[in-house]
Amino acid sequence: MQRTMEKFLRALRAVDVRVSPAEAIDAHRAADLTGYADRELFRDALCATLAKTADEVRRFERCFDTFFDRQEFKGLADAADAGEAPPQLAEDSPLARMLLENDLAGLAQAMEDAAERAGAANIRLSSQRRLLTRRLLDEMGLKSLEGLIARAREDGETALAERLASKRAALFEEAARYVERQHDLYAGESGRKLREELLAEEKLTSVDPREMAGMQTLVRRMAKRLASRYSRRQRRAKQGQLDIRRTLRKAMPHEGLPFDIVWKTRKVDRPKIVALCDVSGSVANVSQFLMLFLYSLNEVVERLDAFAFSNRLIPVGDILDEETAEVAIAAVIKKIGLRSTDYGLSFEDFAGLHLQKLDRHTTVIILGDGRTNYVDPRIDILRQINERSRAVIWLNPEPESFWSRGDSEMERYRRFCHVVKTCNTLRQLERIIDDVLRTYLPK
């Protein structure tokens, strides 16, 4: 059972249920206390030990039901043709003996052992299922079984050959189901990670609508990862170092016993972020991902003010606060998006709405292609934004080689930006936001 428990813990990790070494030890102790006879008690004990959130409880229950599903060879259990196998046949092929005698426990154990030798738990892709099924059957003794069927036919024992052939077909079905179950346990998470890797590198300007839900899930996961990382840094910074003098002073009324520990703390300035998102037709996809990403980081940034623009600029923070992210972003696009871009008028609108609120703790992130449709780009306003803020970061979905072509004003805009980068994938977006947070938060 030790090996089975280790495999189960591995399956839990594969479906994104975090299991630390200490929790694994607790799970083994819980199993020792409850035993394995009462399935419900066993499952509840492990769930209480290993699942930390409601989502992990759901993942645990699905994984448990799949992993401990023992329905193998159910078809054989319902068969009425069981009987003792001829002695010589049993010696030539233990597999044939178990099949003819409907030895379900023996067959299940033989399949578990064969799967271990065949490496069925190492499955990662659905294309591996057929190969691993064949390996599992070979480990169980399929070749000797097929040899017996061939000899029985040659010797005229047609009935025995047909019985063995029927059992062999059932064995193939059971092996395929077993490997499919291993795929569900161990390959689902790796397949998801592979898809996410591909989505993270996909151009945001050309996302297939069918992939939008997956992209949004990936954005939230990236934002959660960054939020967790920088929240830990904030907690460490707030705790600081032991203040020995103040601790000893507080201990004097207690005969020198340090009941109250005093730490040298330092103020942690969380960044203020202002986001200006171009939602004109050419870059609307990229902007909605940036807005979703930034709003998922609310626990890290002290203040987040978001604006959207195409020909004019409007604040969109209230819209995003009142609705779910998907509904709100769609409303923003409908209200102001998909029009001809006018950076000059948009910068004028921003100057009237928010320029005086910028300070040396504010990072301004502008996402847009910098294409002004040959109108006044209002470089002077960007200069003022630069002078008042901590940093101006411009994310452009176009390759840098396009920045000097046509109506692009990026070469003029970049003089008043601290950072100008091409950003057209979620991976690039994550790295840039990571850099912004690292600039403000302590190591």
C-alpha positions in Angstrom: 0.0 0.0 0.0 3.0 2.3 0.5 3.7 2.3 -3.2 0.0 2.8 -4.0 -0.1 5.9 -1.7 3.0 7.3 -3.3 1.4 6.9 -6.7 -1.8 8.6 -5.5 0.1 11.5 -4.1 1.8 11.9 -7.5 -1.5 11.8 -9.2 -2.8 14.6 -6.9 0.2 16.8 -7.8 -0.5 16.1 -11.5 -4.0 17.6 -11.1 -2.6 20.7 -9.3 -3.3 19.7 -5.7 -0.2 20.8 -3.8 1.2 18.1 -1.5 4.2 19.0 0.6 6.5 16.3 2.1 5.0 17.1 5.6 1.5 16.7 4.2 2.5 13.4 2.5 3.6 12.1 5.9 0.3 13.2 7.5 -1.6 11.4 4.7 0.3 8.1 5.5 -0.4 8.5 9.2 -4.1 9.2 8.5 -4.2 6.1 6.3 -2.7 4.0 9.1 -5.3 5.3 11.5 -8.3 4.7 9.3 -7.2 1.7 7.4 -8.4 0.9 3.9 -11.5 -1.2 4.4 -14.0 1.7 4.7 -13.6 3.6 1.4 -15.6 6.7 2.5 -13.7 7.0 5.8 -10.4 6.6 4.0 -11.2 9.2 1.4 -12.5 11.7 3.9 -9.3 11.3 6.1 -7.0 11.9 3.1 -9.1 14.8 1.8 -9.0 16.5 5.2 -5.2 16.0 5.3 -4.4 17.1 1.7 -7.0 19.5 0.3 -6.6 23.1 1.4 -9.2 24.9 -0.6 -12.7 24.2 -2.1 -11.1 23.9 -5.5 -8.6 21.4 -4.3 -11.4 19.4 -2.6 -13.1 19.1 -6.0 -9.8 18.1 -7.7 -9.1 15.6 -4.9 -12.5 13.9 -5.1 -12.2 13.5 -8.9 -8.7 12.2 -8.6 -9.6 9.8 -5.8 -12.6 8.4 -7.6 -10.5 7.8 -10.8 -7.4 6.5 -9.0 -9.2 4.0 -6.7 -11.7 2.9 -9.3 -11.5 -0.9 -9.3 -13.9 -1.9 -12.0 -11.3 -3.8 -14.0 -12.6 -7.1 -15.5 -16.1 -6.4 -14.5 -17.3 -8.1 -17.7 -15.5 -11.3 -16.7 -17.2 -11.2 -13.3 -20.6 -11.3 -15.0 -19.5 -14.2 -17.3 -20.9 -17.7 -16.7 -18.2 -19.7 -18.4 -15.7 -19.8 -15.5 -14.1 -23.1 -14.7 -10.8 -24.7 -13.9 -8.1 -24.4 -16.5 -6.3 -27.6 -17.7 -3.2 -28.1 -15.5 -0.7 -28.0 -18.4 -2.4 -24.9 -19.7 -2.0 -23.2 -16.4 1.7 -24.0 -16.3 2.2 -22.7 -19.8 0.4 -19.4 -19.2 -0.6 -18.1 -15.8 -2.5 -15.3 -17.6 -4.6 -17.9 -19.5 -5.4 -19.7 -16.2 -6.6 -16.5 -14.5 -8.7 -15.7 -17.6 -10.4 -19.1 -17.8 -11.0 -19.2 -14.0 -12.2 -15.6 -13.9 -9.6 -14.8 -11.2 -10.5 -11.2 -10.9 -8.2 -10.3 -8.0 -5.3 -12.1 -9.7 -5.9 -10.3 -13.0 -6.2 -6.9 -11.3 -3.0 -7.4 -9.4 -1.2 -8.7 -12.5 -2.4 -5.7 -14.5 -1.1 -3.3 -11.7 2.3 -5.0 -11.7 2.5 -5.1 -15.5 1.6 -1.4 -15.6 4.4 -0.6 -13.2 6.9 -2.4 -15.3 5.6 -0.9 -18.5 5.7 2.6 -17.1 2.1 3.4 -17.7 2.1 6.2 -15.0 4.7 8.0 -17.2 2.1 8.7 -19.9 2.1 12.4 -21.0 0.3 12.4 -24.4 -2.8 10.8 -25.7 -0.8 9.4 -28.6 1.1 7.2 -26.2 -2.0 5.2 -25.1 -1.9 2.5 -27.8 1.8 1.9 -27.3 1.5 1.7 -23.5 -1.5 -0.6 -23.8 0.5 -3.1 -25.9 3.5 -2.9 -23.5 1.2 -3.6 -20.5 -0.3 -6.6 -22.3 3.1 -7.9 -23.2 4.2 -7.6 -19.5 1.1 -9.6 -18.5 2.0 -12.5 -20.8 0.0 -11.8 -24.0 2.5 -13.6 -26.3 2.2 -16.8 -24.3 -1.6 -16.5 -24.4 -1.6 -16.0 -28.2 0.7 -19.0 -28.6 -1.8 -21.1 -26.6 -4.7 -20.0 -28.8 -2.7 -20.9 -32.0 -1.8 -24.3 -30.6 -5.3 -25.0 -29.5 -6.6 -24.4 -33.0 -3.9 -26.5 -34.5 -4.8 -29.4 -32.2 -8.5 -29.1 -33.1 -9.5 -27.8 -29.7 -11.8 -25.2 -31.2 -13.9 -24.6 -28.1 -10.9 -23.8 -25.9 -9.4 -21.6 -28.6 -12.6 -19.6 -28.9 -12.9 -19.2 -25.1 -9.3 -18.0 -24.9 -9.8 -15.6 -27.9 -13.0 -14.2 -26.3 -11.1 -13.7 -23.0 -8.2 -12.1 -24.9 -10.6 -9.5 -26.5 -11.9 -8.6 -23.0 -8.4 -8.3 -21.8 -7.6 -5.8 -24.6 -10.6 -3.7 -23.6 -9.6 -3.8 -19.9 -6.0 -2.8 -20.6 -7.1 0.1 -22.9 -9.4 1.4 -20.1 -6.7 1.0 -17.5 -4.2 3.1 -19.7 -7.0 5.6 -20.4 -7.4 6.0 -16.6 -3.6 6.6 -16.2 -3.8 9.2 -18.9 -6.6 11.0 -17.0 -4.6 10.8 -13.8 -1.1 11.8 -15.0 -1.3 13.4 -18.4 -4.2 15.8 -18.0 -2.1 18.4 -16.1 1.0 18.0 -18.4 -1.3 18.4 -21.4 -2.8 21.5 -19.9 0.7 22.9 -19.2 1.7 22.2 -22.8 -1.3 24.0 -24.1 -0.7 26.9 -21.8 3.0 27.1 -23.0 1.7 27.4 -26.5 -0.9 30.0 -25.6 1.6 32.1 -23.7 3.7 32.5 -26.8 0.7 33.1 -29.2 0.4 36.5 -30.7 -2.3 38.5 -28.8 -3.3 40.4 -32.0 -4.5 37.1 -33.6 -6.0 35.0 -30.8 -8.6 32.5 -32.1 -11.9 33.3 -30.4 -12.2 29.6 -29.4 -9.0 30.1 -27.3 -10.2 33.2 -25.5 -11.4 31.4 -22.4 -8.1 29.5 -22.1 -6.1 32.7 -22.5 -8.1 34.5 -19.8 -7.5 31.5 -17.4 -3.8 31.7 -18.1 -3.8 35.5 -17.5 -5.4 35.0 -14.1 -2.9 32.2 -13.2 0.1 34.4 -14.2 -1.3 37.3 -12.2 -1.9 35.1 -9.2 1.6 33.8 -9.3 3.0 37.4 -9.4 0.7 38.5 -6.7 1.8 35.7 -4.4 5.5 36.3 -5.1 5.4 40.0 -4.3 3.0 39.7 -1.4 5.5 37.4 0.3 8.2 40.1 -0.3 6.0 42.7 1.3 5.4 40.5 4.4 9.1 39.9 4.8 9.8 43.6 4.4 7.2 44.5 7.0 8.6 42.1 9.5 12.1 43.5 9.2 14.9 42.7 11.7 14.8 42.3 15.5 15.1 45.6 17.4 17.2 44.5 20.4 17.1 47.8 22.3 13.4 48.3 22.1 12.7 44.6 22.9 14.9 44.8 26.1 13.2 48.0 27.1 9.8 46.5 26.9 11.1 43.4 28.8 12.1 45.5 31.9 8.7 45.4 33.6 8.7 41.6 33.2 12.0 41.0 34.9 13.8 40.9 31.6 11.6 38.3 30.0 11.0 39.3 26.3 7.2 38.9 26.1 6.9 41.6 23.5 9.2 41.3 20.4 9.9 44.5 18.6 11.0 44.5 14.9 12.7 47.1 12.9 10.2 47.7 10.3 10.3 49.9 7.2 7.5 51.3 5.1 6.9 49.4 1.9 5.6 51.7 -0.8 3.4 49.7 -3.1 3.3 50.9 -6.7 0.6 53.0 -8.1 -0.2 52.1 -11.7 -1.9 54.1 -14.3 -2.8 52.2 -17.5 -3.7 53.8 -20.8 -5.0 51.2 -23.2 -5.4 51.7 -26.9 -8.6 49.8 -27.8 -8.7 50.7 -31.5 -9.2 47.8 -33.9 -5.6 46.9 -34.4 -4.7 46.4 -30.7 -8.0 45.8 -28.9 -7.1 42.2 -28.1 -3.8 43.1 -26.5 -5.4 45.8 -24.4 -8.1 43.6 -22.9 -5.5 41.2 -21.7 -3.5 44.0 -20.1 -6.6 45.3 -18.3 -7.5 41.8 -17.1 -3.9 41.2 -16.0 -3.6 44.4 -14.0 -6.9 44.1 -12.3 -5.8 40.6 -11.1 -2.9 42.3 -9.3 -5.0 44.6 -7.2 -3.7 43.1 -4.0 -0.1 44.1 -5.0 -0.6 47.6 -6.3 -1.8 50.4 -4.0 -3.8 52.2 -6.6 -4.7 51.2 -10.1 -6.3 53.7 -12.5 -7.3 52.4 -15.9 -8.2 54.4 -19.0 -9.1 53.3 -22.5 -9.0 55.3 -25.7 -9.2 55.2 -29.5 -10.2 58.6 -30.8 -11.0 59.9 -27.2 -10.0 58.7 -23.7 -12.3 57.7 -20.9 -11.7 56.3 -17.4 -12.8 52.6 -17.2 -12.1 51.8 -13.5 -15.7 52.0 -12.5 -16.9 49.8 -15.3 -14.3 47.2 -14.4 -15.3 47.3 -10.7 -19.0 46.9 -11.3 -19.0 43.9 -13.6 -17.1 40.7 -14.0 -13.9 41.2 -15.9 -15.1 39.6 -19.2 -18.4 41.6 -19.2 -16.7 44.8 -18.2 -14.0 44.6 -20.8 -16.5 43.8 -23.5 -18.5 46.9 -22.4 -15.3 49.1 -22.6 -14.6 47.9 -26.1 -18.2 48.5 -27.2 -18.2 52.0 -25.6 -14.9 53.4 -26.8 -13.2 50.8 -28.9 -12.6 49.8 -32.5 -12.4 53.4 -33.8 -9.7 55.4 -35.5 -6.9 56.2 -33.1 -6.2 59.8 -32.1 -3.3 59.9 -29.6 -3.3 63.7 -29.5 -6.9 64.1 -28.4 -6.6 61.1 -26.0 -3.5 62.6 -24.3 -5.4 65.9 -24.0 -8.3 64.1 -22.3 -5.8 62.3 -19.9 -4.1 65.6 -19.1 -7.5 67.1 -18.1 -8.6 64.1 -16.1 -5.5 62.7 -14.3 -2.2 64.5 -15.1 -2.2 66.4 -11.8 -2.6 63.2 -9.8 0.6 61.7 -11.0 3.5 61.6 -8.5 6.9 60.0 -8.1 5.3 56.7 -6.9 3.2 56.3 -10.1 4.1 54.1 -13.0 2.3 54.9 -16.2 1.9 52.0 -18.6 0.7 52.8 -22.1 -0.3 50.0 -24.4 -0.7 51.0 -28.1 0.9 50.9 -31.5 1.7 54.6 -31.5 0.0 55.1 -34.9 -1.6 58.6 -34.9 -3.3 58.6 -38.3 -1.1 61.6 -39.1 -2.6 64.0 -36.5 -0.8 66.0 -33.8 0.8 63.3 -31.5 1.0 65.8 -28.6 4.5 64.9 -27.6 4.5 67.7 -25.1 1.9 66.0 -23.0 3.9 62.8 -22.9 6.8 64.9 -21.7 4.8 66.2 -18.8 3.7 62.7 -17.9 7.3 61.7 -17.9 8.3 64.6 -15.7 5.6 63.9 -13.1 5.7 60.1 -12.8 8.2 57.6 -11.5 8.3 55.8 -14.9 6.6 55.7 -18.2 6.5 52.2 -19.8 5.2 51.8 -23.4 4.2 48.4 -24.6 3.8 48.2 -28.3 2.3 45.1 -30.0 4.1 45.8 -33.2 7.7 44.7 -33.9 10.3 47.4 -33.5 11.1 47.4 -37.2 7.6 48.9 -37.8 8.0 51.8 -35.4 9.5 54.2 -38.0 7.0 53.3 -40.8 3.9 55.1 -42.0 2.0 57.1 -39.3 3.9 55.5 -36.4 5.3 58.1 -33.9 7.0 55.6 -31.7 10.5 57.0 -32.4 9.4 60.4 -31.1 7.4 59.0 -28.2 10.2 56.7 -27.0 12.3 59.7 -26.0 10.0 60.4 -23.1 9.6 56.8 -22.0 11.8 54.9 -19.5 11.0 51.6 -21.1 9.7 50.8 -24.5 9.2 47.2 -25.4 7.4 45.0 -27.9 4.6 43.2 -26.1 2.5 40.8 -28.2 2.4 37.6 -26.1 1.3 36.8 -22.6 4.8 35.7 -21.8 6.2 39.1 -22.7 3.4 40.8 -20.7 4.1 38.7 -17.6 7.9 39.5 -17.8 7.3 43.3 -18.2 4.8 43.5 -15.3 7.2 41.4 -13.2 9.9 44.0 -14.0 7.6 46.9 -12.9 6.8 45.3 -9.6 10.4 44.4 -9.0 11.3 48.1 -9.4 9.1 49.1 -6.4 9.0 46.1 -4.1 11.9 45.0 -1.9 13.9 41.9 -2.7 
